[in-house]
Amino acid sequence: MPAIGGSTLVLVRLTARLTSGVLALLALLHVGWGCGSSVPFRSRRDLADAVVGSTAVPPPVACFAVAGALTTGAVLVVDEALLPPPLRRTALVGMAGILGVRGVLGLAGRTALIAVGSDSDRFVRLDRRIYGPLCLGLSMGSLMATRRMSHRS
C-alpha cells in the first residue's frame, strides 16, 4: 500500500479510536445484559424485542461471548494486541468482513438469515435504521485500522 500523509494518518488514528471506543461500549452493554440488566430498555422483554428480535434475551454465556469478541475487536483496532502484523491484519479483515455481512443483512432486513428468530417488526426497523449502519461503520473502521498498520511498516 502507498504511504499515507499526515492529515490522512490523523483521520485513520481518530477513526481507529472511535471504532475501538464504540466496540468497547457495546462490549460493556453485553456484559450488563449478561448480568441481568436491561439498560437502556425498561425490561428484559423490551430488550429482547429491540435487540434480539425475539421474546427472550440470550443466556448470559452468549452475552459474555459477544462481549469478549467485541473487546477483542476493540483491542485489535487500536493495536494493543501483541500479535504479529500479518495475524493482526488477518483478524481485522475477518472482523471487517463479519461486521460488513451483518450490516448488509441488517440494512436489507434479513438478519434472521444468520440469527434465526430475529424477526420482530421492531427489531427489523431498528436493524435497518441503527444496527445495520452501525455494523457497516464498524466494518469500515476496522478496515481503516489496517491502513494504520501500512503506515508503520
DSSP file (Angstrom, degrees, kcal/mol; ACC not computed):
  #  RESIDUE AA STRUCTURE BP1 BP2  ACC     N-H-->O    O-->H-N    N-H-->O    O-->H-N    TCO  KAPPA ALPHA  PHI   PSI    X-CA   Y-CA   Z-CA
    1    1 A M              0   0    0      0, 0.0     3,-0.1     0, 0.0     2,-0.0   0.000 360.0 360.0 360.0 146.3    0.0    0.0    0.0
    2    2 A P        -     0   0    0      0, 0.0   148,-0.0     0, 0.0   149,-0.0  -0.345 360.0 -93.0 -69.0 154.8    1.2    3.5   -0.6
    3    3 A A        -     0   0    0      1,-0.1     2,-0.4   148,-0.0   148,-0.1  -0.315  40.4-129.4 -63.4 149.9    2.3    5.6    2.3
    4    4 A I        -     0   0    0    143,-0.1    -1,-0.1    -3,-0.1     0, 0.0  -0.843  19.3-120.9-107.5 144.9   -0.3    7.8    3.9
    5    5 A G     >  -     0   0    0     -2,-0.4     4,-2.7     1,-0.1     5,-0.2  -0.116  31.1 -94.5 -78.2 175.4    0.1   11.5    4.5
    6    6 A G  H  > S+     0   0    0      1,-0.2     4,-2.1     2,-0.2     5,-0.1   0.900 121.3  43.6 -58.3 -50.1   -0.1   13.4    7.8
    7    7 A S  H  > S+     0   0    0      1,-0.2     4,-1.9     2,-0.2    -1,-0.2   0.868 115.7  49.7 -69.4 -34.0   -3.8   14.5    7.7
    8    8 A T  H  > S+     0   0    0      2,-0.2     4,-2.7     1,-0.2    -1,-0.2   0.903 108.9  52.5 -67.9 -40.2   -4.9   11.1    6.5
    9    9 A L  H  X S+     0   0    0     -4,-2.7     4,-2.7     2,-0.2    -2,-0.2   0.900 107.5  51.9 -62.1 -40.0   -2.9    9.4    9.3
   10   10 A V  H  X S+     0   0    0     -4,-2.1     4,-2.6     2,-0.2    -1,-0.2   0.925 111.2  47.6 -60.8 -44.2   -4.7   11.7   11.8
   11   11 A L  H  X S+     0   0    0     -4,-1.9     4,-2.7     2,-0.2    -2,-0.2   0.905 111.5  50.4 -63.1 -42.1   -8.0   10.6   10.3
   12   12 A V  H  X S+     0   0    0     -4,-2.7     4,-2.4     2,-0.2    -2,-0.2   0.925 112.5  46.6 -62.3 -44.9   -7.0    7.0   10.4
   13   13 A R  H  X S+     0   0    0     -4,-2.7     4,-2.4     2,-0.2    -2,-0.2   0.918 113.3  48.7 -63.8 -44.0   -6.0    7.2   14.1
   14   14 A L  H  X S+     0   0    0     -4,-2.6     4,-2.6     1,-0.2    -2,-0.2   0.914 111.8  49.4 -61.9 -43.8   -9.1    9.1   15.0
   15   15 A T  H  X S+     0   0    0     -4,-2.7     4,-2.9     2,-0.2     5,-0.2   0.903 109.9  51.5 -62.6 -41.5  -11.3    6.5   13.2
   16   16 A A  H  X S+     0   0    0     -4,-2.4     4,-2.7     2,-0.2    -2,-0.2   0.920 111.8  46.4 -61.9 -44.0   -9.4    3.7   15.0
   17   17 A R  H  X S+     0   0    0     -4,-2.4     4,-2.6     2,-0.2    -2,-0.2   0.919 114.4  47.0 -65.8 -42.8  -10.0    5.3   18.4
   18   18 A L  H  X S+     0   0    0     -4,-2.6     4,-2.4     2,-0.2     5,-0.2   0.932 113.9  47.7 -63.9 -45.8  -13.7    5.9   17.7
   19   19 A T  H  X S+     0   0    0     -4,-2.9     4,-2.4     1,-0.2    -2,-0.2   0.929 113.6  47.7 -60.7 -46.1  -14.2    2.4   16.3
   20   20 A S  H  X S+     0   0    0     -4,-2.7     4,-2.5    -5,-0.2    -1,-0.2   0.909 111.2  51.3 -62.2 -42.6  -12.4    0.9   19.3
   21   21 A G  H  X S+     0   0    0     -4,-2.6     4,-2.4     2,-0.2    -2,-0.2   0.904 110.7  47.6 -62.5 -42.1  -14.5    3.1   21.7
   22   22 A V  H  X S+     0   0    0     -4,-2.4     4,-2.5     2,-0.2     5,-0.2   0.925 112.1  49.9 -65.6 -43.9  -17.8    2.0   20.2
   23   23 A L  H  X S+     0   0    0     -4,-2.4     4,-2.1     1,-0.2    -2,-0.2   0.908 111.6  49.2 -60.0 -41.6  -16.8   -1.7   20.3
   24   24 A A  H  X S+     0   0    0     -4,-2.5     4,-2.2     2,-0.2    -2,-0.2   0.901 110.8  49.5 -65.8 -41.1  -15.8   -1.3   23.9
   25   25 A L  H  X S+     0   0    0     -4,-2.4     4,-2.2     2,-0.2    -2,-0.2   0.903 110.9  49.6 -64.5 -40.3  -19.1    0.4   24.8
   26   26 A L  H  X S+     0   0    0     -4,-2.5     4,-2.2     2,-0.2    -1,-0.2   0.880 108.7  53.5 -65.1 -36.6  -21.0   -2.3   23.0
   27   27 A A  H  X S+     0   0    0     -4,-2.1     4,-2.2    -5,-0.2    -2,-0.2   0.924 107.7  50.7 -62.5 -43.6  -19.0   -4.9   25.0
   28   28 A L  H  X S+     0   0    0     -4,-2.2     4,-2.5     1,-0.2    -2,-0.2   0.907 108.3  52.2 -61.0 -41.9  -20.0   -3.2   28.2
   29   29 A L  H  X S+     0   0    0     -4,-2.2     4,-2.7     1,-0.2    -1,-0.2   0.930 109.6  49.4 -58.8 -45.0  -23.6   -3.3   27.2
   30   30 A H  H  X S+     0   0    0     -4,-2.2     4,-2.3     2,-0.2    -1,-0.2   0.868 109.1  51.6 -65.3 -36.2  -23.4   -7.0   26.5
   31   31 A V  H  X S+     0   0    0     -4,-2.2     4,-1.6     2,-0.2    -1,-0.2   0.938 110.9  49.2 -63.1 -45.3  -21.7   -7.7   29.9
   32   32 A G  H  <>S+     0   0    0     -4,-2.5     5,-2.6     1,-0.2     4,-0.3   0.922 111.1  48.8 -58.9 -45.0  -24.5   -5.8   31.6
   33   33 A W  H ><5S+     0   0    0     -4,-2.7     3,-1.2     1,-0.2    -1,-0.2   0.880 108.9  53.5 -64.2 -36.8  -27.1   -7.8   29.7
   34   34 A G  H 3<5S+     0   0    0     -4,-2.3    -1,-0.2     1,-0.2    -2,-0.2   0.799 107.2  52.6 -65.5 -28.1  -25.3  -11.0   30.7
   35   35 A C  T 3<5S-     0   0    0     -4,-1.6    -1,-0.2    -3,-0.3    -2,-0.2   0.424 130.2 -94.5 -87.6   0.4  -25.6   -9.9   34.3
   36   36 A G  T < 5S+     0   0    0     -3,-1.2    -3,-0.2     1,-0.3    -2,-0.1   0.429  78.0 138.2 105.9  -1.3  -29.3   -9.3   34.0
   37   37 A S      < -     0   0    0     -5,-2.6    -1,-0.3    -6,-0.2     6,-0.1  -0.366  38.1-163.2 -73.3 156.1  -29.5   -5.6   33.2
   38   38 A S    >   +     0   0    0      3,-0.2     3,-3.2     4,-0.1     5,-0.2   0.283  33.0 175.7-117.5   6.8  -32.0   -4.3   30.6
   39   39 A V  T 3   +     0   0    0      1,-0.4     3,-0.1     3,-0.1    -6,-0.1  -0.297  64.5  20.2 -56.1 133.3  -30.3   -0.9   30.1
   40   40 A P  T 3  S+     0   0    0      0, 0.0    -1,-0.4     0, 0.0     2,-0.2  -0.887 120.7  68.7 -95.9  20.9  -31.2    1.2   28.1
   41   41 A F  S <  S-     0   0    0     -3,-3.2    -3,-0.2     1,-0.1     3,-0.1  -0.555  80.7-120.6 -99.5 164.7  -34.6   -0.5   27.9
   42   42 A R  S    S+     0   0    0     -2,-0.2     2,-0.3     1,-0.1    -3,-0.1   0.819  88.7   6.3 -74.1 -31.8  -37.3   -0.7   30.5
   43   43 A S  S  > S-     0   0    0     -5,-0.2     4,-2.3     1,-0.1     5,-0.1  -0.929  72.9-107.2-147.0 167.5  -37.5   -4.5   30.8
   44   44 A R  H  > S+     0   0    0     -2,-0.3     4,-2.7     2,-0.2     5,-0.2   0.859 120.9  53.6 -65.6 -35.5  -35.7   -7.7   29.6
   45   45 A R  H  > S+     0   0    0      2,-0.2     4,-2.3     1,-0.2    -1,-0.2   0.915 109.2  48.0 -64.8 -42.7  -38.7   -8.4   27.3
   46   46 A D  H  > S+     0   0    0      2,-0.2     4,-2.3     1,-0.2     5,-0.2   0.903 112.1  50.5 -63.1 -42.5  -38.3   -4.9   25.8
   47   47 A L  H  X>S+     0   0    0     -4,-2.3     4,-3.0     2,-0.2     5,-0.6   0.934 109.7  50.2 -59.5 -48.5  -34.6   -5.5   25.4
   48   48 A A  I  X>S+     0   0    0     -4,-2.7     5,-2.1     1,-0.2     4,-1.6   0.912 112.2  46.9 -59.5 -44.6  -35.2   -8.9   23.7
   49   49 A D  I  <5S+     0   0    0     -4,-2.3    74,-0.3     4,-0.2    -1,-0.2   0.921 119.6  38.6 -64.6 -44.0  -37.7   -7.4   21.2
   50   50 A A  I  <5S+     0   0    0     -4,-2.3    -2,-0.2    -5,-0.2    -1,-0.2   0.865 129.8  25.5 -77.2 -37.4  -35.5   -4.4   20.3
   51   51 A V  I  <5S+     0   0    0     -4,-3.0    -3,-0.2    -5,-0.2    -2,-0.2   0.765 135.2  25.0-103.0 -30.2  -32.0   -6.0   20.3
   52   52 A V  I  <<S-     0   0    0     -4,-1.6    -3,-0.2    -5,-0.6    -4,-0.1   0.719  90.6-131.0-106.8 -29.5  -32.6   -9.7   19.5
   53   53 A G  S   <S+     0   0    0     -5,-2.1    66,-1.4     1,-0.3    67,-0.9   0.685  76.2  82.9  84.7  18.7  -36.0   -9.6   17.7
   54   54 A S  S    S-     0   0    0     -6,-1.3    -1,-0.3    64,-0.2    -2,-0.2  -0.658  91.7 -96.4-136.9-168.1  -37.5  -12.3   19.8
   55   55 A T  S    S+     0   0    0     -2,-0.2     2,-0.4    -3,-0.1    -7,-0.2   0.535  99.0  53.9 -95.7  -7.3  -39.2  -12.7   23.2
   56   56 A A  S    S-     0   0    0     -8,-0.2    -2,-0.1    -9,-0.1    -1,-0.1  -0.980  75.5-126.2-133.7 142.0  -36.2  -13.8   25.2
   57   57 A V        -     0   0    0     -2,-0.4    -9,-0.1     1,-0.1    -2,-0.0  -0.610  43.7-102.1 -76.1 139.9  -32.7  -12.4   25.8
   58   58 A P        -     0   0    0      0, 0.0    -1,-0.1     0, 0.0     5,-0.1  -0.180  50.6 -83.7 -57.4 158.9  -29.9  -15.0   25.1
   59   59 A P    >>  -     0   0    0      0, 0.0     4,-1.8     0, 0.0     3,-1.0  -0.187  42.5-102.7 -63.7 159.1  -28.4  -16.7   28.1
   60   60 A P  H 3> S+     0   0    0      0, 0.0     4,-2.9     0, 0.0     5,-0.3   0.861 119.8  59.4 -51.2 -41.2  -25.6  -14.9   30.0
   61   61 A V  H 3> S+     0   0    0      1,-0.2     4,-2.0     2,-0.2     5,-0.1   0.875 106.0  48.5 -60.4 -36.2  -22.9  -17.1   28.4
   62   62 A A  H <> S+     0   0    0     -3,-1.0     4,-2.3     2,-0.2    -1,-0.2   0.912 111.6  49.3 -68.6 -42.1  -23.9  -15.9   24.9
   63   63 A C  H  X S+     0   0    0     -4,-1.8     4,-2.3     1,-0.2    -2,-0.2   0.914 112.9  47.4 -62.0 -42.6  -23.9  -12.2   26.1
   64   64 A F  H  X S+     0   0    0     -4,-2.9     4,-2.3     2,-0.2    -1,-0.2   0.854 109.3  53.9 -68.7 -34.6  -20.4  -12.7   27.6
   65   65 A A  H  X S+     0   0    0     -4,-2.0     4,-2.2    -5,-0.3    -2,-0.2   0.923 110.5  46.1 -64.6 -43.7  -19.1  -14.4   24.4
   66   66 A V  H  X S+     0   0    0     -4,-2.3     4,-2.7     2,-0.2     5,-0.2   0.917 111.3  52.8 -64.1 -42.0  -20.3  -11.4   22.3
   67   67 A A  H  X S+     0   0    0     -4,-2.3     4,-2.4     1,-0.2    -2,-0.2   0.900 109.1  50.0 -59.7 -40.6  -18.7   -9.1   24.9
   68   68 A G  H  X S+     0   0    0     -4,-2.3     4,-2.4     2,-0.2    -1,-0.2   0.906 111.1  48.0 -64.0 -42.4  -15.4  -11.0   24.6
   69   69 A A  H  X S+     0   0    0     -4,-2.2     4,-2.3     2,-0.2    -2,-0.2   0.911 113.0  48.3 -65.2 -42.0  -15.5  -10.8   20.8
   70   70 A L  H  X S+     0   0    0     -4,-2.7     4,-2.4     2,-0.2    -2,-0.2   0.896 111.7  49.8 -65.4 -40.1  -16.3   -7.1   20.9
   71   71 A T  H  X S+     0   0    0     -4,-2.4     4,-2.2     2,-0.2    -2,-0.2   0.917 109.8  51.0 -64.3 -43.3  -13.5   -6.4   23.4
   72   72 A T  H  X S+     0   0    0     -4,-2.4     4,-2.4     1,-0.2    -2,-0.2   0.918 110.6  49.8 -59.4 -43.3  -11.0   -8.4   21.3
   73   73 A G  H  X S+     0   0    0     -4,-2.3     4,-2.5     1,-0.2    -2,-0.2   0.906 108.3  52.6 -61.2 -42.4  -12.1   -6.3   18.3
   74   74 A A  H  X S+     0   0    0     -4,-2.4     4,-1.4     1,-0.2    -1,-0.2   0.897 111.6  46.4 -61.6 -40.4  -11.6   -3.1   20.3
   75   75 A V  H  <>S+     0   0    0     -4,-2.2     5,-2.5     1,-0.2     6,-0.7   0.895 112.1  50.7 -69.4 -41.0   -8.1   -4.1   21.2
   76   76 A L  H ><5S+     0   0    0     -4,-2.4     3,-1.1     1,-0.2    -2,-0.2   0.907 106.6  54.7 -62.8 -42.1   -7.2   -5.2   17.7
   77   77 A V  H 3<5S+     0   0    0     -4,-2.5    -1,-0.2     1,-0.3    -2,-0.2   0.887 112.3  41.3 -63.7 -40.0   -8.4   -1.9   16.2
   78   78 A V  T 3<5S-     0   0    0     -4,-1.4    -1,-0.3    -5,-0.2    -2,-0.2   0.382 113.3-118.4 -91.1   6.7   -6.2    0.3   18.4
   79   79 A D  T < 5S+     0   0    0     -3,-1.1    -3,-0.2    -4,-0.3    -2,-0.1   0.877  73.7 130.8  64.5  41.1   -3.3   -2.1   18.0
   80   80 A E      < +     0   0    0     -5,-2.5     2,-0.3    -6,-0.1    -4,-0.2   0.505  43.1 100.0 -97.7  -7.2   -2.9   -3.0   21.7
   81   81 A A  S    S-     0   0    0     -6,-0.7     2,-1.8    -9,-0.1     7,-0.1  -0.606  77.3-130.8 -79.3 137.7   -2.9   -6.8   20.9
   82   82 A L        +     0   0    0     -2,-0.3    -1,-0.1     6,-0.0    -2,-0.0  -0.503  60.5 134.3 -87.8  69.4    0.6   -8.3   20.9
   83   83 A L        -     0   0    0     -2,-1.8    -2,-0.0    -7,-0.1     0, 0.0  -0.879  64.4-101.4-117.2 148.9    0.1  -10.0   17.6
   84   84 A P    >>  -     0   0    0      0, 0.0     4,-2.4     0, 0.0     3,-0.7  -0.435  42.1-110.9 -62.5 144.0    2.4  -10.2   14.6
   85   85 A P  H 3> S+     0   0    0      0, 0.0     4,-2.9     0, 0.0     5,-0.2   0.844 115.4  52.8 -49.7 -43.0    1.3   -7.8   11.9
   86   86 A P  H 3> S+     0   0    0      0, 0.0     4,-2.1     0, 0.0     5,-0.1   0.909 112.4  45.3 -63.1 -38.0    0.1  -10.5    9.4
   87   87 A L  H <> S+     0   0    0     -3,-0.7     4,-2.4     2,-0.2     5,-0.2   0.903 114.0  48.9 -69.5 -40.7   -2.0  -12.1   12.1
   88   88 A R  H  X S+     0   0    0     -4,-2.4     4,-2.8     2,-0.2     5,-0.2   0.927 111.2  50.1 -63.7 -44.7   -3.5   -8.8   13.2
   89   89 A R  H  X S+     0   0    0     -4,-2.9     4,-2.7    -5,-0.2     5,-0.2   0.925 110.9  49.3 -59.8 -45.1   -4.2   -7.8    9.6
   90   90 A T  H  X S+     0   0    0     -4,-2.1     4,-2.5    -5,-0.2    -1,-0.2   0.911 112.0  48.8 -61.3 -42.9   -6.0  -11.1    9.0
   91   91 A A  H  X S+     0   0    0     -4,-2.4     4,-2.7     2,-0.2    -2,-0.2   0.913 112.4  48.2 -63.7 -43.0   -8.0  -10.7   12.2
   92   92 A L  H  X S+     0   0    0     -4,-2.8     4,-2.7     2,-0.2    -2,-0.2   0.913 112.8  47.3 -65.3 -42.5   -9.0   -7.1   11.3
   93   93 A V  H  X S+     0   0    0     -4,-2.7     4,-2.3     2,-0.2    -1,-0.2   0.908 113.4  49.0 -66.0 -40.9  -10.0   -8.1    7.8
   94   94 A G  H  X S+     0   0    0     -4,-2.5     4,-2.4    -5,-0.2    -2,-0.2   0.925 112.4  47.6 -62.2 -44.6  -12.0  -11.1    9.1
   95   95 A M  H  X S+     0   0    0     -4,-2.7     4,-2.7     1,-0.2     5,-0.3   0.918 111.4  50.8 -62.5 -43.7  -13.7   -8.8   11.7
   96   96 A A  H  X S+     0   0    0     -4,-2.7     4,-2.4     1,-0.2    -1,-0.2   0.890 110.5  50.4 -61.2 -39.2  -14.5   -6.2    9.0
   97   97 A G  H  X S+     0   0    0     -4,-2.3     4,-2.6     2,-0.2     5,-0.2   0.925 111.4  46.6 -64.7 -45.5  -16.0   -9.0    6.8
   98   98 A I  H  X S+     0   0    0     -4,-2.4     4,-2.4     1,-0.2    -2,-0.2   0.939 115.9  45.0 -62.8 -47.6  -18.2  -10.3    9.6
   99   99 A L  H  X S+     0   0    0     -4,-2.7     4,-2.5     1,-0.2    -1,-0.2   0.871 112.4  53.1 -64.9 -36.3  -19.4   -6.9   10.5
  100  100 A G  H  X S+     0   0    0     -4,-2.4     4,-2.6    -5,-0.3     5,-0.2   0.931 110.1  46.0 -64.9 -46.4  -19.9   -6.0    6.9
  101  101 A V  H  X S+     0   0    0     -4,-2.6     4,-2.6     1,-0.2     5,-0.2   0.928 113.6  49.8 -61.2 -44.8  -22.1   -9.0    6.2
  102  102 A R  H  X S+     0   0    0     -4,-2.4     4,-2.2    -5,-0.2    -2,-0.2   0.906 111.7  49.4 -60.6 -41.5  -24.1   -8.3    9.4
  103  103 A G  H  X S+     0   0    0     -4,-2.5     4,-2.5     2,-0.2    -2,-0.2   0.914 111.1  47.6 -65.0 -44.0  -24.5   -4.7    8.3
  104  104 A V  H  X S+     0   0    0     -4,-2.6     4,-2.0     2,-0.2    -2,-0.2   0.923 112.8  48.9 -64.4 -44.1  -25.7   -5.5    4.8
  105  105 A L  H  <>S+     0   0    0     -4,-2.6     5,-3.2    -5,-0.2     4,-0.5   0.895 111.2  51.5 -61.9 -38.5  -28.1   -8.1    6.2
  106  106 A G  H ><5S+     0   0    0     -4,-2.2     3,-1.1    -5,-0.2    -2,-0.2   0.928 109.1  48.6 -63.6 -45.7  -29.4   -5.6    8.7
  107  107 A L  H 3<5S+     0   0    0     -4,-2.5    -1,-0.2     1,-0.3    -2,-0.2   0.854 112.7  49.3 -62.1 -34.3  -30.0   -2.9    6.0
  108  108 A A  T 3<5S-     0   0    0     -4,-2.0    -1,-0.3    -5,-0.2    -2,-0.2   0.533 112.8-120.2 -81.8  -5.9  -31.8   -5.5    3.9
  109  109 A G  T < 5S+     0   0    0     -3,-1.1    -3,-0.2    -4,-0.5     3,-0.2   0.812  82.8 115.2  70.7  29.1  -34.0   -6.6    6.9
  110  110 A R    > < +     0   0    0     -5,-3.2     3,-2.1    -6,-0.2     4,-0.3   0.032  19.2 122.1-121.5  25.9  -32.6  -10.1    6.6
  111  111 A T  G >>  +     0   0    0     -6,-0.4     3,-2.0     1,-0.3     4,-1.8   0.787  64.1  75.7 -60.0 -26.6  -30.7  -10.6    9.8
  112  112 A A  G 34 S+     0   0    0      6,-0.3    -1,-0.3     1,-0.3     5,-0.1   0.698  79.7  73.2 -60.0 -17.2  -32.9  -13.6   10.5
  113  113 A L  G <4 S+     0   0    0     -3,-2.1    -1,-0.3     1,-0.2     3,-0.2   0.834 114.3  21.8 -65.2 -30.4  -30.9  -15.5    7.9
  114  114 A I  T <4 S+     0   0    0     -3,-2.0     2,-0.3    -4,-0.3    -2,-0.2   0.545 131.7  43.8-112.1 -12.1  -27.9  -15.7   10.4
  115  115 A A  S >< S-     0   0    0     -4,-1.8     3,-2.1     3,-0.1    -1,-0.2  -0.718  86.3-146.0-133.4  81.4  -29.8  -15.2   13.6
  116  116 A V  T 3  S+     0   0    0     -2,-0.3    -3,-0.1     1,-0.3     3,-0.1  -0.186  82.9  24.4 -53.3 131.3  -32.9  -17.4   13.4
  117  117 A G  T 3  S+     0   0    0     -5,-0.1     2,-1.7     1,-0.1     3,-0.3   0.368  82.8 122.0  94.9  -4.2  -35.9  -15.9   15.2
  118  118 A S    <   +     0   0    0     -3,-2.1    -6,-0.3     1,-0.2   -65,-0.2  -0.538  40.2 107.7 -88.8  72.2  -34.6  -12.3   14.9
  119  119 A D        +     0   0    0     -2,-1.7    -1,-0.2   -66,-1.4   -65,-0.1   0.231  28.9 135.2-139.3  17.7  -37.7  -11.1   13.0
  120  120 A S     >  -     0   0    0    -67,-0.9     4,-2.6    -3,-0.3     5,-0.2  -0.394  62.7-118.9 -66.4 151.0  -39.9   -8.9   15.2
  121  121 A D  H  > S+     0   0    0      1,-0.2     4,-2.3     2,-0.2     5,-0.2   0.900 113.8  51.5 -57.2 -42.5  -41.1   -5.8   13.4
  122  122 A R  H  > S+     0   0    0      2,-0.2     4,-2.6     1,-0.2     5,-0.2   0.929 110.5  47.8 -62.2 -46.1  -39.4   -3.6   16.0
  123  123 A F  H  > S+     0   0    0    -74,-0.3     4,-3.2     1,-0.2     5,-0.2   0.937 111.2  49.8 -61.2 -47.5  -36.1   -5.3   15.6
  124  124 A V  H  X S+     0   0    0     -4,-2.6     4,-2.2     1,-0.2    -1,-0.2   0.903 111.9  49.0 -60.2 -41.2  -36.2   -5.2   11.8
  125  125 A R  H  X S+     0   0    0     -4,-2.3     4,-1.9    -5,-0.2    -1,-0.2   0.941 115.5  42.9 -62.7 -47.8  -37.0   -1.5   11.9
  126  126 A L  H  X>S+     0   0    0     -4,-2.6     4,-3.4     1,-0.2     5,-1.6   0.857 111.4  56.2 -66.5 -35.0  -34.1   -0.8   14.3
  127  127 A D  I  <>S+     0   0    0     -4,-3.2     5,-3.0    -5,-0.2    -1,-0.2   0.916 110.2  44.2 -63.1 -43.6  -31.8   -3.1   12.4
  128  128 A R  I  <5S+     0   0    0     -4,-2.2    -1,-0.2    -5,-0.2    -2,-0.2   0.867 123.9  35.1 -69.0 -36.0  -32.4   -1.1    9.2
  129  129 A R  I  <5S+     0   0    0     -4,-1.9    -2,-0.2    -5,-0.2    -3,-0.2   0.829 137.3   1.6 -89.7 -33.9  -32.0    2.3   10.9
  130  130 A I  I  X5S+     0   0    0     -4,-3.4     4,-2.4    -5,-0.2    -3,-0.2   0.765 123.5  46.5-122.2 -59.5  -29.4    1.7   13.6
  131  131 A Y  I  ><S+     0   0    0     -5,-1.6     4,-2.6     2,-0.2     5,-0.2   0.910 113.0  47.5 -65.7 -45.1  -27.7   -1.7   13.9
  132  132 A G  H  ><S+     0   0    0     -5,-3.0     4,-2.3    -6,-0.3    -1,-0.2   0.962 115.6  43.6 -61.0 -53.5  -27.0   -2.4   10.2
  133  133 A P  H  > S+     0   0    0      0, 0.0     4,-2.4     0, 0.0    -1,-0.2   0.887 113.4  53.4 -60.0 -36.9  -25.5    1.1    9.6
  134  134 A L  H  X S+     0   0    0     -4,-2.4     4,-2.6     2,-0.2     5,-0.2   0.932 108.6  49.0 -62.6 -45.0  -23.5    0.8   12.8
  135  135 A C  H  X S+     0   0    0     -4,-2.6     4,-2.2     1,-0.2    -1,-0.2   0.898 111.0  50.3 -61.7 -40.0  -22.1   -2.6   11.8
  136  136 A L  H  X S+     0   0    0     -4,-2.3     4,-2.3     2,-0.2    -1,-0.2   0.905 110.7  49.4 -65.1 -40.1  -21.1   -1.2    8.4
  137  137 A G  H  X S+     0   0    0     -4,-2.4     4,-2.4     2,-0.2    -2,-0.2   0.908 111.8  48.0 -63.5 -42.0  -19.4    1.8   10.1
  138  138 A L  H  X S+     0   0    0     -4,-2.6     4,-2.1     2,-0.2    -1,-0.2   0.863 109.7  54.2 -66.6 -35.2  -17.5   -0.6   12.5
  139  139 A S  H  X S+     0   0    0     -4,-2.2     4,-2.1    -5,-0.2    -2,-0.2   0.938 110.3  45.5 -62.2 -47.1  -16.5   -2.7    9.5
  140  140 A M  H  X S+     0   0    0     -4,-2.3     4,-2.5     1,-0.2    -2,-0.2   0.897 111.3  53.0 -64.8 -40.0  -15.1    0.4    7.7
  141  141 A G  H  X S+     0   0    0     -4,-2.4     4,-1.3     1,-0.2    -1,-0.2   0.877 108.4  51.0 -62.1 -36.9  -13.3    1.5   10.9
  142  142 A S  H  X S+     0   0    0     -4,-2.1     4,-0.6     2,-0.2    -1,-0.2   0.901 110.3  48.7 -66.7 -41.2  -11.7   -2.0   11.2
  143  143 A L  H >X S+     0   0    0     -4,-2.1     3,-1.1     1,-0.2     4,-0.7   0.889 107.0  55.9 -65.8 -38.1  -10.5   -1.8    7.6
  144  144 A M  H >X S+     0   0    0     -4,-2.5     4,-1.3     1,-0.3     3,-0.8   0.827  96.8  65.2 -63.4 -29.4   -9.1    1.6    8.2
  145  145 A A  H 3X S+     0   0    0     -4,-1.3     4,-1.2     1,-0.3    -1,-0.3   0.794  94.4  59.1 -64.3 -25.9   -7.0    0.2   11.1
  146  146 A T  H <X S+     0   0    0     -3,-1.1     4,-1.5    -4,-0.6    -1,-0.3   0.809  99.8  57.4 -71.5 -27.2   -5.2   -1.9    8.5
  147  147 A R  H <X S+     0   0    0     -3,-0.8     4,-1.7    -4,-0.7    -2,-0.2   0.876 101.4  55.8 -65.3 -37.8   -4.1    1.4    6.8
  148  148 A R  H  X S+     0   0    0     -4,-1.3     4,-1.3     1,-0.2    -1,-0.2   0.881 105.1  52.4 -61.9 -37.5   -2.6    2.4   10.1
  149  149 A M  H  X S+     0   0    0     -4,-1.2     4,-1.5     1,-0.2     3,-0.2   0.894 104.4  56.1 -64.7 -39.2   -0.5   -0.8   10.0
  150  150 A S  H  < S+     0   0    0     -4,-1.5    -1,-0.2     1,-0.2    -2,-0.2   0.867 104.1  54.1 -61.2 -36.4    0.7    0.1    6.5
  151  151 A H  H  < S+     0   0    0     -4,-1.7    -1,-0.2     1,-0.2    -2,-0.2   0.863 108.2  49.2 -66.6 -35.1    2.0    3.4    7.7
  152  152 A R  H  <        0   0    0     -4,-1.3    -1,-0.2    -3,-0.2    -2,-0.2   0.785 360.0 360.0 -75.8 -26.7    4.0    1.7   10.5
  153  153 A S     <        0   0    0     -4,-1.5    -1,-0.2    -3,-0.1    -2,-0.2   0.509 360.0 360.0 -74.6 360.0    5.6   -0.9    8.1
